[in-house]
Amino acid sequence: MSNKIIKIIDLGFGNISSISKCIQFLNFKFQIITNPSSLEEDCKIVFPGVGNFNHAMSTLEKEGWIEILRYQVMKKKKCF
């Protein structure tokens, strides 16, 4: 993996602690983000698994993540 930072999306219901500990153990740089504008820089994106797809999609839409994720993953081809 390159020197790019890994951005972990925190919507308030994923297992952020386990993911961040794993990434830290692997000695990669990471940042936990709660704002869609934080994806503007060059990074890799981690979206923790969630138990309720409908709730996750509703939160992504309400918080303004849908378009930025579509752009970053589909258009810019960032690792997701």
mmJSON file of the N, C-alpha and C atoms, coordinates in Angstrom:
{"data_MODEL":{"atom_site":{
"group_PDB":["ATOM","ATOM","ATOM","ATOM","ATOM","ATOM","ATOM","ATOM","ATOM","ATOM","ATOM","ATOM","ATOM","ATOM","ATOM","ATOM","ATOM","ATOM","ATOM","ATOM","ATOM","ATOM","ATOM","ATOM","ATOM","ATOM","ATOM","ATOM","ATOM","ATOM","ATOM","ATOM","ATOM","ATOM","ATOM","ATOM","ATOM","ATOM","ATOM","ATOM","ATOM","ATOM","ATOM","ATOM","ATOM","ATOM","ATOM","ATOM","ATOM","ATOM","ATOM","ATOM","ATOM","ATOM","ATOM","ATOM","ATOM","ATOM","ATOM","ATOM","ATOM","ATOM","ATOM","ATOM","ATOM","ATOM","ATOM","ATOM","ATOM","ATOM","ATOM","ATOM","ATOM","ATOM","ATOM","ATOM","ATOM","ATOM","ATOM","ATOM","ATOM","ATOM","ATOM","ATOM","ATOM","ATOM","ATOM","ATOM","ATOM","ATOM","ATOM","ATOM","ATOM","ATOM","ATOM","ATOM","ATOM","ATOM","ATOM","ATOM","ATOM","ATOM","ATOM","ATOM","ATOM","ATOM","ATOM","ATOM","ATOM","ATOM","ATOM","ATOM","ATOM","ATOM","ATOM","ATOM","ATOM","ATOM","ATOM","ATOM","ATOM","ATOM","ATOM","ATOM","ATOM","ATOM","ATOM","ATOM","ATOM","ATOM","ATOM","ATOM","ATOM","ATOM","ATOM","ATOM","ATOM","ATOM","ATOM","ATOM","ATOM","ATOM","ATOM","ATOM","ATOM","ATOM","ATOM","ATOM","ATOM","ATOM","ATOM","ATOM","ATOM","ATOM","ATOM","ATOM","ATOM","ATOM","ATOM","ATOM","ATOM","ATOM","ATOM","ATOM","ATOM","ATOM","ATOM","ATOM","ATOM","ATOM","ATOM","ATOM","ATOM","ATOM","ATOM","ATOM","ATOM","ATOM","ATOM","ATOM","ATOM","ATOM","ATOM","ATOM","ATOM","ATOM","ATOM","ATOM","ATOM","ATOM","ATOM","ATOM","ATOM","ATOM","ATOM","ATOM","ATOM","ATOM","ATOM","ATOM","ATOM","ATOM","ATOM","ATOM","ATOM","ATOM","ATOM","ATOM","ATOM","ATOM","ATOM","ATOM","ATOM","ATOM","ATOM","ATOM","ATOM","ATOM","ATOM","ATOM","ATOM","ATOM","ATOM","ATOM","ATOM","ATOM","ATOM","ATOM","ATOM","ATOM","ATOM","ATOM","ATOM","ATOM","ATOM","ATOM","ATOM","ATOM","ATOM","ATOM"],
"id":[1,2,3,4,5,6,7,8,9,10,11,12,13,14,15,16,17,18,19,20,21,22,23,24,25,26,27,28,29,30,31,32,33,34,35,36,37,38,39,40,41,42,43,44,45,46,47,48,49,50,51,52,53,54,55,56,57,58,59,60,61,62,63,64,65,66,67,68,69,70,71,72,73,74,75,76,77,78,79,80,81,82,83,84,85,86,87,88,89,90,91,92,93,94,95,96,97,98,99,100,101,102,103,104,105,106,107,108,109,110,111,112,113,114,115,116,117,118,119,120,121,122,123,124,125,126,127,128,129,130,131,132,133,134,135,136,137,138,139,140,141,142,143,144,145,146,147,148,149,150,151,152,153,154,155,156,157,158,159,160,161,162,163,164,165,166,167,168,169,170,171,172,173,174,175,176,177,178,179,180,181,182,183,184,185,186,187,188,189,190,191,192,193,194,195,196,197,198,199,200,201,202,203,204,205,206,207,208,209,210,211,212,213,214,215,216,217,218,219,220,221,222,223,224,225,226,227,228,229,230,231,232,233,234,235,236,237,238,239,240],
"type_symbol":["N","C","C","N","C","C","N","C","C","N","C","C","N","C","C","N","C","C","N","C","C","N","C","C","N","C","C","N","C","C","N","C","C","N","C","C","N","C","C","N","C","C","N","C","C","N","C","C","N","C","C","N","C","C","N","C","C","N","C","C","N","C","C","N","C","C","N","C","C","N","C","C","N","C","C","N","C","C","N","C","C","N","C","C","N","C","C","N","C","C","N","C","C","N","C","C","N","C","C","N","C","C","N","C","C","N","C","C","N","C","C","N","C","C","N","C","C","N","C","C","N","C","C","N","C","C","N","C","C","N","C","C","N","C","C","N","C","C","N","C","C","N","C","C","N","C","C","N","C","C","N","C","C","N","C","C","N","C","C","N","C","C","N","C","C","N","C","C","N","C","C","N","C","C","N","C","C","N","C","C","N","C","C","N","C","C","N","C","C","N","C","C","N","C","C","N","C","C","N","C","C","N","C","C","N","C","C","N","C","C","N","C","C","N","C","C","N","C","C","N","C","C","N","C","C","N","C","C","N","C","C","N","C","C","N","C","C","N","C","C"],
"label_atom_id":["N","CA","C","N","CA","C","N","CA","C","N","CA","C","N","CA","C","N","CA","C","N","CA","C","N","CA","C","N","CA","C","N","CA","C","N","CA","C","N","CA","C","N","CA","C","N","CA","C","N","CA","C","N","CA","C","N","CA","C","N","CA","C","N","CA","C","N","CA","C","N","CA","C","N","CA","C","N","CA","C","N","CA","C","N","CA","C","N","CA","C","N","CA","C","N","CA","C","N","CA","C","N","CA","C","N","CA","C","N","CA","C","N","CA","C","N","CA","C","N","CA","C","N","CA","C","N","CA","C","N","CA","C","N","CA","C","N","CA","C","N","CA","C","N","CA","C","N","CA","C","N","CA","C","N","CA","C","N","CA","C","N","CA","C","N","CA","C","N","CA","C","N","CA","C","N","CA","C","N","CA","C","N","CA","C","N","CA","C","N","CA","C","N","CA","C","N","CA","C","N","CA","C","N","CA","C","N","CA","C","N","CA","C","N","CA","C","N","CA","C","N","CA","C","N","CA","C","N","CA","C","N","CA","C","N","CA","C","N","CA","C","N","CA","C","N","CA","C","N","CA","C","N","CA","C","N","CA","C","N","CA","C","N","CA","C","N","CA","C","N","CA","C","N","CA","C","N","CA","C"],
"label_alt_id":[null,null,null,null,null,null,null,null,null,null,null,null,null,null,null,null,null,null,null,null,null,null,null,null,null,null,null,null,null,null,null,null,null,null,null,null,null,null,null,null,null,null,null,null,null,null,null,null,null,null,null,null,null,null,null,null,null,null,null,null,null,null,null,null,null,null,null,null,null,null,null,null,null,null,null,null,null,null,null,null,null,null,null,null,null,null,null,null,null,null,null,null,null,null,null,null,null,null,null,null,null,null,null,null,null,null,null,null,null,null,null,null,null,null,null,null,null,null,null,null,null,null,null,null,null,null,null,null,null,null,null,null,null,null,null,null,null,null,null,null,null,null,null,null,null,null,null,null,null,null,null,null,null,null,null,null,null,null,null,null,null,null,null,null,null,null,null,null,null,null,null,null,null,null,null,null,null,null,null,null,null,null,null,null,null,null,null,null,null,null,null,null,null,null,null,null,null,null,null,null,null,null,null,null,null,null,null,null,null,null,null,null,null,null,null,null,null,null,null,null,null,null,null,null,null,null,null,null,null,null,null,null,null,null,null,null,null,null,null,null],
"label_comp_id":["MET","MET","MET","SER","SER","SER","ASN","ASN","ASN","LYS","LYS","LYS","ILE","ILE","ILE","ILE","ILE","ILE","LYS","LYS","LYS","ILE","ILE","ILE","ILE","ILE","ILE","ASP","ASP","ASP","LEU","LEU","LEU","GLY","GLY","GLY","PHE","PHE","PHE","GLY","GLY","GLY","ASN","ASN","ASN","ILE","ILE","ILE","SER","SER","SER","SER","SER","SER","ILE","ILE","ILE","SER","SER","SER","LYS","LYS","LYS","CYS","CYS","CYS","ILE","ILE","ILE","GLN","GLN","GLN","PHE","PHE","PHE","LEU","LEU","LEU","ASN","ASN","ASN","PHE","PHE","PHE","LYS","LYS","LYS","PHE","PHE","PHE","GLN","GLN","GLN","ILE","ILE","ILE","ILE","ILE","ILE","THR","THR","THR","ASN","ASN","ASN","PRO","PRO","PRO","SER","SER","SER","SER","SER","SER","LEU","LEU","LEU","GLU","GLU","GLU","GLU","GLU","GLU","ASP","ASP","ASP","CYS","CYS","CYS","LYS","LYS","LYS","ILE","ILE","ILE","VAL","VAL","VAL","PHE","PHE","PHE","PRO","PRO","PRO","GLY","GLY","GLY","VAL","VAL","VAL","GLY","GLY","GLY","ASN","ASN","ASN","PHE","PHE","PHE","ASN","ASN","ASN","HIS","HIS","HIS","ALA","ALA","ALA","MET","MET","MET","SER","SER","SER","THR","THR","THR","LEU","LEU","LEU","GLU","GLU","GLU","LYS","LYS","LYS","GLU","GLU","GLU","GLY","GLY","GLY","TRP","TRP","TRP","ILE","ILE","ILE","GLU","GLU","GLU","ILE","ILE","ILE","LEU","LEU","LEU","ARG","ARG","ARG","TYR","TYR","TYR","GLN","GLN","GLN","VAL","VAL","VAL","MET","MET","MET","LYS","LYS","LYS","LYS","LYS","LYS","LYS","LYS","LYS","LYS","LYS","LYS","CYS","CYS","CYS","PHE","PHE","PHE"],
"label_asym_id":["A","A","A","A","A","A","A","A","A","A","A","A","A","A","A","A","A","A","A","A","A","A","A","A","A","A","A","A","A","A","A","A","A","A","A","A","A","A","A","A","A","A","A","A","A","A","A","A","A","A","A","A","A","A","A","A","A","A","A","A","A","A","A","A","A","A","A","A","A","A","A","A","A","A","A","A","A","A","A","A","A","A","A","A","A","A","A","A","A","A","A","A","A","A","A","A","A","A","A","A","A","A","A","A","A","A","A","A","A","A","A","A","A","A","A","A","A","A","A","A","A","A","A","A","A","A","A","A","A","A","A","A","A","A","A","A","A","A","A","A","A","A","A","A","A","A","A","A","A","A","A","A","A","A","A","A","A","A","A","A","A","A","A","A","A","A","A","A","A","A","A","A","A","A","A","A","A","A","A","A","A","A","A","A","A","A","A","A","A","A","A","A","A","A","A","A","A","A","A","A","A","A","A","A","A","A","A","A","A","A","A","A","A","A","A","A","A","A","A","A","A","A","A","A","A","A","A","A","A","A","A","A","A","A","A","A","A","A","A","A"],
"label_entity_id":["1","1","1","1","1","1","1","1","1","1","1","1","1","1","1","1","1","1","1","1","1","1","1","1","1","1","1","1","1","1","1","1","1","1","1","1","1","1","1","1","1","1","1","1","1","1","1","1","1","1","1","1","1","1","1","1","1","1","1","1","1","1","1","1","1","1","1","1","1","1","1","1","1","1","1","1","1","1","1","1","1","1","1","1","1","1","1","1","1","1","1","1","1","1","1","1","1","1","1","1","1","1","1","1","1","1","1","1","1","1","1","1","1","1","1","1","1","1","1","1","1","1","1","1","1","1","1","1","1","1","1","1","1","1","1","1","1","1","1","1","1","1","1","1","1","1","1","1","1","1","1","1","1","1","1","1","1","1","1","1","1","1","1","1","1","1","1","1","1","1","1","1","1","1","1","1","1","1","1","1","1","1","1","1","1","1","1","1","1","1","1","1","1","1","1","1","1","1","1","1","1","1","1","1","1","1","1","1","1","1","1","1","1","1","1","1","1","1","1","1","1","1","1","1","1","1","1","1","1","1","1","1","1","1","1","1","1","1","1","1"],
"label_seq_id":[1,1,1,2,2,2,3,3,3,4,4,4,5,5,5,6,6,6,7,7,7,8,8,8,9,9,9,10,10,10,11,11,11,12,12,12,13,13,13,14,14,14,15,15,15,16,16,16,17,17,17,18,18,18,19,19,19,20,20,20,21,21,21,22,22,22,23,23,23,24,24,24,25,25,25,26,26,26,27,27,27,28,28,28,29,29,29,30,30,30,31,31,31,32,32,32,33,33,33,34,34,34,35,35,35,36,36,36,37,37,37,38,38,38,39,39,39,40,40,40,41,41,41,42,42,42,43,43,43,44,44,44,45,45,45,46,46,46,47,47,47,48,48,48,49,49,49,50,50,50,51,51,51,52,52,52,53,53,53,54,54,54,55,55,55,56,56,56,57,57,57,58,58,58,59,59,59,60,60,60,61,61,61,62,62,62,63,63,63,64,64,64,65,65,65,66,66,66,67,67,67,68,68,68,69,69,69,70,70,70,71,71,71,72,72,72,73,73,73,74,74,74,75,75,75,76,76,76,77,77,77,78,78,78,79,79,79,80,80,80],
"pdbx_PDB_ins_code":[null,null,null,null,null,null,null,null,null,null,null,null,null,null,null,null,null,null,null,null,null,null,null,null,null,null,null,null,null,null,null,null,null,null,null,null,null,null,null,null,null,null,null,null,null,null,null,null,null,null,null,null,null,null,null,null,null,null,null,null,null,null,null,null,null,null,null,null,null,null,null,null,null,null,null,null,null,null,null,null,null,null,null,null,null,null,null,null,null,null,null,null,null,null,null,null,null,null,null,null,null,null,null,null,null,null,null,null,null,null,null,null,null,null,null,null,null,null,null,null,null,null,null,null,null,null,null,null,null,null,null,null,null,null,null,null,null,null,null,null,null,null,null,null,null,null,null,null,null,null,null,null,null,null,null,null,null,null,null,null,null,null,null,null,null,null,null,null,null,null,null,null,null,null,null,null,null,null,null,null,null,null,null,null,null,null,null,null,null,null,null,null,null,null,null,null,null,null,null,null,null,null,null,null,null,null,null,null,null,null,null,null,null,null,null,null,null,null,null,null,null,null,null,null,null,null,null,null,null,null,null,null,null,null,null,null,null,null,null,null],
"Cartn_x":[0.85,0.0,0.894,0.5,1.29,1.157,1.693,1.643,0.317,-0.665,-1.962,-2.565,-3.3,-3.971,-5.265,-5.628,-6.885,-7.905,-9.03,-10.097,-11.208,-11.533,-12.592,-13.838,-14.909,-16.15,-16.881,-17.17,-17.881,-19.258,-20.279,-21.659,-22.318,-21.564,-22.071,-22.616,-22.506,-23.05,-22.2,-21.038,-20.15,-19.136,-18.393,-17.401,-16.074,-16.038,-14.874,-13.652,-13.857,-12.752,-11.959,-12.64,-11.94,-11.194,-11.816,-11.169,-9.946,-10.082,-8.947,-7.793,-8.1,-7.047,-6.325,-7.067,-6.47,-5.548,-6.028,-5.223,-3.986,-4.154,-3.021,-2.007,-2.491,-1.619,-0.795,-1.401,-0.707,0.216,0.238,1.132,0.826,-0.455,-0.87,-1.422,-1.289,-1.861,-3.354,-4.141,-5.587,-6.181,-7.371,-8.13,-9.592,-10.25,-11.68,-12.392,-13.296,-13.963,-15.476,-16.091,-17.539,-18.166,-17.344,-17.816,-17.442,-18.394,-18.108,-16.999,-16.846,-15.817,-14.404,-14.264,-12.954,-12.414,-13.21,-12.76,-12.124,-11.982,-11.456,-10.006,-9.178,-7.773,-7.575,-6.363,-6.039,-6.02,-6.83,-6.929,-7.549,-7.539,-8.294,-9.451,-10.58,-11.796,-12.231,-12.524,-13.082,-14.464,-15.446,-16.803,-17.146,-17.153,-17.396,-18.735,-18.786,-20.029,-21.091,-22.318,-23.442,-24.472,-25.239,-26.238,-27.519,-27.845,-29.118,-28.871,-28.985,-28.703,-29.581,-30.868,-31.781,-31.403,-31.059,-30.651,-29.353,-28.414,-27.144,-27.36,-28.151,-28.412,-29.137,-30.08,-30.809,-29.847,-28.939,-27.969,-26.994,-26.519,-25.626,-26.29,-27.537,-28.271,-28.484,-28.943,-29.243,-27.994,-26.854,-25.614,-24.828,-25.314,-24.666,-23.494,-23.464,-22.358,-22.536,-23.759,-24.013,-23.244,-23.401,-22.768,-21.248,-20.701,-19.245,-18.662,-19.331,-18.846,-18.949,-20.042,-20.201,-19.081,-18.799,-17.747,-16.372,-16.06,-14.732,-14.472,-15.478,-15.288,-15.494,-16.551,-16.87,-16.056,-15.921,-15.262,-13.752,-13.331,-11.899,-11.23,-12.06,-11.558,-10.725,-11.14,-10.433,-10.751,-9.79,-10.005,-11.085,-12.04,-13.164,-13.349],
"Cartn_y":[-1.173,0.0,1.234,2.263,3.488,4.264,5.461,6.293,7.012,6.705,7.342,7.006,7.961,7.743,6.96,6.167,5.42,6.208,6.525,7.268,6.281,6.2,5.326,6.182,5.852,6.613,6.18,7.156,6.897,7.549,6.719,7.211,6.998,6.483,6.318,4.941,3.986,2.662,1.511,1.761,0.686,0.376,-0.7,-1.089,-0.384,0.894,1.73,1.296,0.93,0.564,-0.621,-1.682,-2.876,-2.574,-1.826,-1.503,-0.624,0.406,1.295,0.557,-0.349,-1.133,-2.031,-2.621,-3.48,-2.671,-1.533,-0.697,-0.182,0.187,0.64,-0.49,-1.704,-2.867,-3.112,-2.879,-3.056,-1.884,-0.896,0.258,1.168,1.339,2.277,3.535,4.635,5.891,5.871,6.341,6.389,7.589,7.913,8.99,8.568,8.786,8.523,9.809,9.725,10.932,10.834,11.985,12.058,13.034,13.628,14.638,14.257,14.278,13.891,14.713,15.966,16.803,16.317,15.443,14.9,13.919,13.553,12.613,13.313,14.612,15.351,15.013,14.78,14.498,13.046,12.757,11.414,10.461,9.423,8.496,7.183,6.245,5.005,5.1,4.441,4.613,3.275,3.304,2.13,2.512,1.697,1.883,0.645,0.771,-0.401,-1.061,-2.351,-3.085,-2.637,-2.691,-2.293,-3.406,-3.497,-4.555,-4.275,-3.007,-2.653,-1.797,-2.404,-1.719,-0.487,-0.612,0.521,1.709,1.435,2.512,3.158,2.346,2.872,3.756,3.293,4.088,5.39,5.321,6.521,7.536,7.055,7.943,8.512,7.685,8.173,9.286,9.096,10.106,11.376,11.212,12.356,13.185,12.518,13.199,13.7,13.448,13.97,13.165,11.865,11.009,10.41,10.25,9.493,10.036,11.299,11.869,11.869,12.223,12.252,10.851,9.856,8.478,8.008,8.318,7.944,8.559,9.826,10.511,9.912,9.756,9.285,7.838,6.986,5.558,5.258,5.77,5.431,6.273,7.557,8.462,8.491,8.689,8.798,7.452,6.393,5.017,4.83,5.502,5.301,3.925,3.369,2.096,2.286,1.371,1.45,0.108],
"Cartn_z":[0.0,0.0,0.0,-0.669,-0.734,0.575,0.586,1.781,1.959,1.167,1.294,2.65,3.169,4.447,4.213,5.185,5.129,5.923,5.303,5.973,6.328,7.615,8.101,8.311,7.606,7.727,8.993,9.847,11.098,11.041,10.885,10.88,12.239,13.187,14.538,14.85,13.9,14.196,13.679,13.127,12.69,13.779,13.625,14.617,14.322,14.612,14.32,15.133,16.372,17.256,16.718,16.33,15.813,14.528,13.645,12.364,12.593,13.422,13.657,14.342,15.275,15.93,14.931,14.015,12.988,12.071,11.608,10.711,11.438,12.7,13.502,13.693,13.964,14.129,12.861,11.703,10.428,10.099,10.984,10.887,9.691,9.39,8.35,9.01,8.318,8.795,8.511,9.492,9.281,9.997,9.583,10.202,10.219,11.335,11.435,11.062,10.08,9.6,9.791,9.99,10.152,9.174,8.316,7.384,5.957,5.021,3.635,2.972,3.356,2.731,3.058,4.028,4.396,3.364,2.375,1.345,0.148,0.198,-0.943,-1.271,-0.267,-0.531,-0.963,-1.392,-1.853,-0.655,-0.717,0.407,-0.054,0.832,0.666,1.644,1.336,2.131,2.728,4.033,4.701,5.228,4.876,5.387,6.19,7.526,8.375,8.078,8.239,8.044,9.029,8.576,9.421,9.411,10.465,10.566,9.811,9.612,9.005,7.765,6.594,5.339,5.154,5.421,5.216,6.099,7.348,8.252,7.762,7.322,6.822,5.6,4.656,3.449,3.79,4.7,5.125,5.75,6.593,7.234,6.21,5.291,4.234,3.439,3.104,2.328,3.153,4.386,5.255,5.548,5.721,6.072,4.856,3.651,2.445,1.916,2.185,1.755,0.356,-0.107,-1.34,-2.543,-2.832,-4.03,-3.941,-2.77,-2.635,-2.743,-2.176,-2.311,-3.762,-4.405,-5.824,-6.656,-6.413,-7.158,-6.855,-5.573,-5.189,-5.614,-5.506,-5.794,-7.29,-7.856,-9.255,-10.246,-9.987,-10.929,-10.724,-9.468,-9.186,-8.919,-8.805,-8.626,-7.355,-6.283,-5.004,-4.449,-3.73,-3.043,-2.002,-1.985,-1.043,-0.393],
"occupancy":[1.0,1.0,1.0,1.0,1.0,1.0,1.0,1.0,1.0,1.0,1.0,1.0,1.0,1.0,1.0,1.0,1.0,1.0,1.0,1.0,1.0,1.0,1.0,1.0,1.0,1.0,1.0,1.0,1.0,1.0,1.0,1.0,1.0,1.0,1.0,1.0,1.0,1.0,1.0,1.0,1.0,1.0,1.0,1.0,1.0,1.0,1.0,1.0,1.0,1.0,1.0,1.0,1.0,1.0,1.0,1.0,1.0,1.0,1.0,1.0,1.0,1.0,1.0,1.0,1.0,1.0,1.0,1.0,1.0,1.0,1.0,1.0,1.0,1.0,1.0,1.0,1.0,1.0,1.0,1.0,1.0,1.0,1.0,1.0,1.0,1.0,1.0,1.0,1.0,1.0,1.0,1.0,1.0,1.0,1.0,1.0,1.0,1.0,1.0,1.0,1.0,1.0,1.0,1.0,1.0,1.0,1.0,1.0,1.0,1.0,1.0,1.0,1.0,1.0,1.0,1.0,1.0,1.0,1.0,1.0,1.0,1.0,1.0,1.0,1.0,1.0,1.0,1.0,1.0,1.0,1.0,1.0,1.0,1.0,1.0,1.0,1.0,1.0,1.0,1.0,1.0,1.0,1.0,1.0,1.0,1.0,1.0,1.0,1.0,1.0,1.0,1.0,1.0,1.0,1.0,1.0,1.0,1.0,1.0,1.0,1.0,1.0,1.0,1.0,1.0,1.0,1.0,1.0,1.0,1.0,1.0,1.0,1.0,1.0,1.0,1.0,1.0,1.0,1.0,1.0,1.0,1.0,1.0,1.0,1.0,1.0,1.0,1.0,1.0,1.0,1.0,1.0,1.0,1.0,1.0,1.0,1.0,1.0,1.0,1.0,1.0,1.0,1.0,1.0,1.0,1.0,1.0,1.0,1.0,1.0,1.0,1.0,1.0,1.0,1.0,1.0,1.0,1.0,1.0,1.0,1.0,1.0,1.0,1.0,1.0,1.0,1.0,1.0,1.0,1.0,1.0,1.0,1.0,1.0,1.0,1.0,1.0,1.0,1.0,1.0],
"B_iso_or_equiv":[0.0,0.0,0.0,0.0,0.0,0.0,0.0,0.0,0.0,0.0,0.0,0.0,0.0,0.0,0.0,0.0,0.0,0.0,0.0,0.0,0.0,0.0,0.0,0.0,0.0,0.0,0.0,0.0,0.0,0.0,0.0,0.0,0.0,0.0,0.0,0.0,0.0,0.0,0.0,0.0,0.0,0.0,0.0,0.0,0.0,0.0,0.0,0.0,0.0,0.0,0.0,0.0,0.0,0.0,0.0,0.0,0.0,0.0,0.0,0.0,0.0,0.0,0.0,0.0,0.0,0.0,0.0,0.0,0.0,0.0,0.0,0.0,0.0,0.0,0.0,0.0,0.0,0.0,0.0,0.0,0.0,0.0,0.0,0.0,0.0,0.0,0.0,0.0,0.0,0.0,0.0,0.0,0.0,0.0,0.0,0.0,0.0,0.0,0.0,0.0,0.0,0.0,0.0,0.0,0.0,0.0,0.0,0.0,0.0,0.0,0.0,0.0,0.0,0.0,0.0,0.0,0.0,0.0,0.0,0.0,0.0,0.0,0.0,0.0,0.0,0.0,0.0,0.0,0.0,0.0,0.0,0.0,0.0,0.0,0.0,0.0,0.0,0.0,0.0,0.0,0.0,0.0,0.0,0.0,0.0,0.0,0.0,0.0,0.0,0.0,0.0,0.0,0.0,0.0,0.0,0.0,0.0,0.0,0.0,0.0,0.0,0.0,0.0,0.0,0.0,0.0,0.0,0.0,0.0,0.0,0.0,0.0,0.0,0.0,0.0,0.0,0.0,0.0,0.0,0.0,0.0,0.0,0.0,0.0,0.0,0.0,0.0,0.0,0.0,0.0,0.0,0.0,0.0,0.0,0.0,0.0,0.0,0.0,0.0,0.0,0.0,0.0,0.0,0.0,0.0,0.0,0.0,0.0,0.0,0.0,0.0,0.0,0.0,0.0,0.0,0.0,0.0,0.0,0.0,0.0,0.0,0.0,0.0,0.0,0.0,0.0,0.0,0.0,0.0,0.0,0.0,0.0,0.0,0.0,0.0,0.0,0.0,0.0,0.0,0.0],
"pdbx_formal_charge":[null,null,null,null,null,null,null,null,null,null,null,null,null,null,null,null,null,null,null,null,null,null,null,null,null,null,null,null,null,null,null,null,null,null,null,null,null,null,null,null,null,null,null,null,null,null,null,null,null,null,null,null,null,null,null,null,null,null,null,null,null,null,null,null,null,null,null,null,null,null,null,null,null,null,null,null,null,null,null,null,null,null,null,null,null,null,null,null,null,null,null,null,null,null,null,null,null,null,null,null,null,null,null,null,null,null,null,null,null,null,null,null,null,null,null,null,null,null,null,null,null,null,null,null,null,null,null,null,null,null,null,null,null,null,null,null,null,null,null,null,null,null,null,null,null,null,null,null,null,null,null,null,null,null,null,null,null,null,null,null,null,null,null,null,null,null,null,null,null,null,null,null,null,null,null,null,null,null,null,null,null,null,null,null,null,null,null,null,null,null,null,null,null,null,null,null,null,null,null,null,null,null,null,null,null,null,null,null,null,null,null,null,null,null,null,null,null,null,null,null,null,null,null,null,null,null,null,null,null,null,null,null,null,null,null,null,null,null,null,null],
"auth_seq_id":[1,1,1,2,2,2,3,3,3,4,4,4,5,5,5,6,6,6,7,7,7,8,8,8,9,9,9,10,10,10,11,11,11,12,12,12,13,13,13,14,14,14,15,15,15,16,16,16,17,17,17,18,18,18,19,19,19,20,20,20,21,21,21,22,22,22,23,23,23,24,24,24,25,25,25,26,26,26,27,27,27,28,28,28,29,29,29,30,30,30,31,31,31,32,32,32,33,33,33,34,34,34,35,35,35,36,36,36,37,37,37,38,38,38,39,39,39,40,40,40,41,41,41,42,42,42,43,43,43,44,44,44,45,45,45,46,46,46,47,47,47,48,48,48,49,49,49,50,50,50,51,51,51,52,52,52,53,53,53,54,54,54,55,55,55,56,56,56,57,57,57,58,58,58,59,59,59,60,60,60,61,61,61,62,62,62,63,63,63,64,64,64,65,65,65,66,66,66,67,67,67,68,68,68,69,69,69,70,70,70,71,71,71,72,72,72,73,73,73,74,74,74,75,75,75,76,76,76,77,77,77,78,78,78,79,79,79,80,80,80],
"auth_comp_id":["MET","MET","MET","SER","SER","SER","ASN","ASN","ASN","LYS","LYS","LYS","ILE","ILE","ILE","ILE","ILE","ILE","LYS","LYS","LYS","ILE","ILE","ILE","ILE","ILE","ILE","ASP","ASP","ASP","LEU","LEU","LEU","GLY","GLY","GLY","PHE","PHE","PHE","GLY","GLY","GLY","ASN","ASN","ASN","ILE","ILE","ILE","SER","SER","SER","SER","SER","SER","ILE","ILE","ILE","SER","SER","SER","LYS","LYS","LYS","CYS","CYS","CYS","ILE","ILE","ILE","GLN","GLN","GLN","PHE","PHE","PHE","LEU","LEU","LEU","ASN","ASN","ASN","PHE","PHE","PHE","LYS","LYS","LYS","PHE","PHE","PHE","GLN","GLN","GLN","ILE","ILE","ILE","ILE","ILE","ILE","THR","THR","THR","ASN","ASN","ASN","PRO","PRO","PRO","SER","SER","SER","SER","SER","SER","LEU","LEU","LEU","GLU","GLU","GLU","GLU","GLU","GLU","ASP","ASP","ASP","CYS","CYS","CYS","LYS","LYS","LYS","ILE","ILE","ILE","VAL","VAL","VAL","PHE","PHE","PHE","PRO","PRO","PRO","GLY","GLY","GLY","VAL","VAL","VAL","GLY","GLY","GLY","ASN","ASN","ASN","PHE","PHE","PHE","ASN","ASN","ASN","HIS","HIS","HIS","ALA","ALA","ALA","MET","MET","MET","SER","SER","SER","THR","THR","THR","LEU","LEU","LEU","GLU","GLU","GLU","LYS","LYS","LYS","GLU","GLU","GLU","GLY","GLY","GLY","TRP","TRP","TRP","ILE","ILE","ILE","GLU","GLU","GLU","ILE","ILE","ILE","LEU","LEU","LEU","ARG","ARG","ARG","TYR","TYR","TYR","GLN","GLN","GLN","VAL","VAL","VAL","MET","MET","MET","LYS","LYS","LYS","LYS","LYS","LYS","LYS","LYS","LYS","LYS","LYS","LYS","CYS","CYS","CYS","PHE","PHE","PHE"],
"auth_asym_id":["A","A","A","A","A","A","A","A","A","A","A","A","A","A","A","A","A","A","A","A","A","A","A","A","A","A","A","A","A","A","A","A","A","A","A","A","A","A","A","A","A","A","A","A","A","A","A","A","A","A","A","A","A","A","A","A","A","A","A","A","A","A","A","A","A","A","A","A","A","A","A","A","A","A","A","A","A","A","A","A","A","A","A","A","A","A","A","A","A","A","A","A","A","A","A","A","A","A","A","A","A","A","A","A","A","A","A","A","A","A","A","A","A","A","A","A","A","A","A","A","A","A","A","A","A","A","A","A","A","A","A","A","A","A","A","A","A","A","A","A","A","A","A","A","A","A","A","A","A","A","A","A","A","A","A","A","A","A","A","A","A","A","A","A","A","A","A","A","A","A","A","A","A","A","A","A","A","A","A","A","A","A","A","A","A","A","A","A","A","A","A","A","A","A","A","A","A","A","A","A","A","A","A","A","A","A","A","A","A","A","A","A","A","A","A","A","A","A","A","A","A","A","A","A","A","A","A","A","A","A","A","A","A","A","A","A","A","A","A","A"],
"auth_atom_id":["N","CA","C","N","CA","C","N","CA","C","N","CA","C","N","CA","C","N","CA","C","N","CA","C","N","CA","C","N","CA","C","N","CA","C","N","CA","C","N","CA","C","N","CA","C","N","CA","C","N","CA","C","N","CA","C","N","CA","C","N","CA","C","N","CA","C","N","CA","C","N","CA","C","N","CA","C","N","CA","C","N","CA","C","N","CA","C","N","CA","C","N","CA","C","N","CA","C","N","CA","C","N","CA","C","N","CA","C","N","CA","C","N","CA","C","N","CA","C","N","CA","C","N","CA","C","N","CA","C","N","CA","C","N","CA","C","N","CA","C","N","CA","C","N","CA","C","N","CA","C","N","CA","C","N","CA","C","N","CA","C","N","CA","C","N","CA","C","N","CA","C","N","CA","C","N","CA","C","N","CA","C","N","CA","C","N","CA","C","N","CA","C","N","CA","C","N","CA","C","N","CA","C","N","CA","C","N","CA","C","N","CA","C","N","CA","C","N","CA","C","N","CA","C","N","CA","C","N","CA","C","N","CA","C","N","CA","C","N","CA","C","N","CA","C","N","CA","C","N","CA","C","N","CA","C","N","CA","C","N","CA","C","N","CA","C","N","CA","C","N","CA","C","N","CA","C","N","CA","C"],
"pdbx_PDB_model_num":[1,1,1,1,1,1,1,1,1,1,1,1,1,1,1,1,1,1,1,1,1,1,1,1,1,1,1,1,1,1,1,1,1,1,1,1,1,1,1,1,1,1,1,1,1,1,1,1,1,1,1,1,1,1,1,1,1,1,1,1,1,1,1,1,1,1,1,1,1,1,1,1,1,1,1,1,1,1,1,1,1,1,1,1,1,1,1,1,1,1,1,1,1,1,1,1,1,1,1,1,1,1,1,1,1,1,1,1,1,1,1,1,1,1,1,1,1,1,1,1,1,1,1,1,1,1,1,1,1,1,1,1,1,1,1,1,1,1,1,1,1,1,1,1,1,1,1,1,1,1,1,1,1,1,1,1,1,1,1,1,1,1,1,1,1,1,1,1,1,1,1,1,1,1,1,1,1,1,1,1,1,1,1,1,1,1,1,1,1,1,1,1,1,1,1,1,1,1,1,1,1,1,1,1,1,1,1,1,1,1,1,1,1,1,1,1,1,1,1,1,1,1,1,1,1,1,1,1,1,1,1,1,1,1,1,1,1,1,1,1]
}}}
